[in-house]
Amino acid sequence: MHSLGILGVGELTEKVVVGLRRSGFEGALYLSPRNAQRAEVLAVEQGCEVLSSNQAVVDQADLVILGVRPESLAQLAGEVRLRPGQRLISLAAGVSLELLGTAFPGAHCVRVMLSYAAQYNQSTVVVCPADALTEQWLGPLGNLVVVQDEPAFELATVAACMNGWFYFLLHDLQQWLTDKGLPAAEARALVLGNLQDCVTSAQQQPEYTLKALGQAIATPGTFTADGLAVLMHQPVSANWGAACEVVLDALLTRSGLPGR
């Protein structure tokens, strides 16, 4: 069984480790000493080994996950040398394959985007480009989506940011219910439950657009249609689109990729 090393033990890579163990992965997991307290907890709870340096992780591991922030990439690149053909799975947003290849010459670089739901094996796992070994290893963390070009991957990164935005929308909906007198726990259950109902229905009916599914519910004369009429006159979607454009522009600027 292959061994896996992690350069940069942070919130996201912690979730990856938990999800891998939860999925039944029994191979060696080597952690860099960065963020020592978090690394030590993972060592105890998830059967990992904290090594003395980043280079030690690279030397011991078959595959390496890059979990540092993009601004720390140059410093890390100056500290380590990967073996020719060694896989480097990058979670660094906005860092192109070209930039990775320059920073880590000779490495086999793959870009991956996933969410904190990886710890529950329920994340969307986006891989670019297609790579059988990366897909085999990280596929158990959730639902695998493979894209062939980096412009598509940057759009997938924007979608990953939506993951974080959704929480604020859901909070506002829950808060409205609690302001009207519903206990917080019940309000949370209702908001999340209805969201899950929506997701389940959409996944089971891929032949229909999301708009068509909504229209089938918000038929004329229904309470849903009454509320939708208000939303359509005060479209929040324009703000969401503007937020997406800001993130995409920033990603393309950082990565040096052309716009779509």
Backbone hydrogen bonds, N-H to C=O, Kabsch-Sander energy under -0.5 kcal/mol:
donor,donor_aa,acceptor,acceptor_aa,energy
4,L,28,A,-2.6
5,G,63,L,-2.8
6,I,30,Y,-2.5
7,L,65,I,-2.8
8,G,6,I,-0.8
10,G,8,G,-1.0
14,E,10,G,-2.2
15,K,11,E,-1.5
16,V,12,L,-1.9
17,V,13,T,-2.3
18,V,14,E,-2.3
19,G,15,K,-2.6
20,L,16,V,-2.6
21,R,17,V,-2.3
22,R,18,V,-2.5
23,S,19,G,-1.9
24,G,21,R,-1.3
25,F,20,L,-2.4
30,Y,4,L,-3.0
31,L,49,E,-2.7
32,S,6,I,-1.7
39,A,35,N,-2.2
40,E,36,A,-2.6
41,V,37,Q,-1.8
42,L,38,R,-2.1
43,A,39,A,-2.2
44,V,40,E,-1.9
45,E,41,V,-3.0
46,Q,42,L,-2.7
47,G,43,A,-0.6
48,C,42,L,-0.8
49,E,29,L,-2.6
51,L,31,L,-2.6
51,L,49,E,-0.6
57,V,53,S,-1.4
58,V,54,N,-2.1
59,D,55,Q,-2.6
60,Q,56,A,-1.8
61,A,57,V,-2.2
62,D,3,S,-1.1
63,L,3,S,-2.1
64,V,87,R,-2.1
65,I,5,G,-3.2
66,L,64,V,-0.5
66,L,89,I,-3.0
67,G,7,L,-3.1
67,G,65,I,-0.8
72,S,69,R,-2.1
73,L,70,P,-1.5
76,L,72,S,-2.1
77,A,73,L,-2.9
78,G,74,A,-1.4
79,E,76,L,-1.7
80,V,76,L,-1.3
85,G,106,G,-3.6
86,Q,83,R,-2.4
87,R,62,D,-0.7
88,L,108,H,-2.5
89,I,64,V,-3.5
89,I,87,R,-0.5
90,S,88,L,-0.8
90,S,110,V,-3.1
91,L,66,L,-2.5
93,A,91,L,-0.7
95,V,92,A,-1.3
96,S,94,G,-0.7
100,L,96,S,-2.4
101,G,97,L,-2.6
102,T,98,E,-1.8
103,A,99,L,-2.3
104,F,100,L,-2.8
107,A,104,F,-1.8
108,H,86,Q,-2.5
109,C,107,A,-0.9
110,V,88,L,-2.5
111,R,128,C,-3.4
112,V,90,S,-2.8
113,M,126,V,-2.2
118,A,115,S,-1.8
119,Q,116,Y,-1.7
120,Y,117,A,-1.5
121,N,118,A,-1.4
122,Q,117,A,-2.3
123,S,141,L,-2.1
125,V,123,S,-0.6
125,V,143,N,-2.8
126,V,113,M,-3.0
126,V,124,T,-0.7
127,V,145,V,-2.4
128,C,111,R,-2.5
135,E,131,D,-2.6
136,Q,132,A,-2.2
137,W,133,L,-2.3
138,L,134,T,-2.9
139,G,135,E,-1.9
141,L,138,L,-2.0
142,G,139,G,-2.0
143,N,123,S,-2.7
144,L,142,G,-0.6
145,V,125,V,-3.0
147,V,127,V,-2.5
147,V,145,V,-0.5
153,F,149,D,-1.4
154,E,150,E,-2.6
155,L,151,P,-1.6
156,A,152,A,-1.9
157,T,153,F,-1.7
158,V,154,E,-1.8
159,A,155,L,-2.1
160,A,156,A,-1.7
161,C,157,T,-1.6
162,M,158,V,-1.6
163,N,159,A,-1.0
164,G,160,A,-0.7
164,G,161,C,-0.8
165,W,161,C,-1.7
166,F,162,M,-2.7
167,Y,163,N,-0.6
167,Y,164,G,-0.5
168,F,164,G,-0.6
168,F,165,W,-1.1
169,L,165,W,-1.5
170,L,166,F,-2.8
171,H,167,Y,-2.2
172,D,168,F,-2.0
173,L,169,L,-2.0
174,Q,170,L,-2.5
175,Q,171,H,-2.9
176,W,172,D,-1.9
177,L,173,L,-1.7
178,T,174,Q,-2.3
179,D,175,Q,-2.7
180,K,176,W,-1.2
181,G,178,T,-1.5
182,L,177,L,-2.2
187,A,183,P,-2.6
188,R,184,A,-2.7
189,A,185,A,-2.2
190,L,186,E,-2.3
191,V,187,A,-2.4
192,L,188,R,-2.7
193,G,189,A,-2.3
194,N,190,L,-2.5
195,L,191,V,-1.8
196,Q,192,L,-2.5
197,D,193,G,-2.4
198,C,194,N,-2.0
199,V,195,L,-2.5
200,T,196,Q,-2.8
201,S,197,D,-2.4
202,A,198,C,-2.3
203,Q,199,V,-2.5
204,Q,200,T,-1.8
205,Q,201,S,-0.6
205,Q,202,A,-0.7
208,Y,205,Q,-1.9
213,L,209,T,-1.9
214,G,210,L,-1.9
215,Q,211,K,-2.7
216,A,212,A,-1.7
217,I,213,L,-0.7
217,I,214,G,-0.9
218,A,214,G,-2.8
219,T,217,I,-1.7
222,T,219,T,-2.0
226,D,222,T,-1.7
227,G,223,F,-2.2
228,L,224,T,-2.3
229,A,225,A,-2.0
230,V,226,D,-1.0
231,L,227,G,-1.9
232,M,228,L,-2.7
233,H,229,A,-0.9
233,H,230,V,-0.5
234,Q,230,V,-0.8
234,Q,231,L,-0.6
239,N,236,V,-0.8
240,W,236,V,-1.9
241,G,237,S,-2.6
242,A,238,A,-2.1
243,A,239,N,-2.2
244,C,240,W,-2.1
245,E,241,G,-2.2
246,V,242,A,-2.0
247,V,243,A,-2.0
248,L,244,C,-2.7
249,D,245,E,-2.5
250,A,246,V,-1.9
251,L,247,V,-2.4
252,L,248,L,-2.7
253,T,249,D,-2.1
254,R,250,A,-2.2
255,S,251,L,-2.6
256,G,252,L,-1.6
257,L,252,L,-0.6
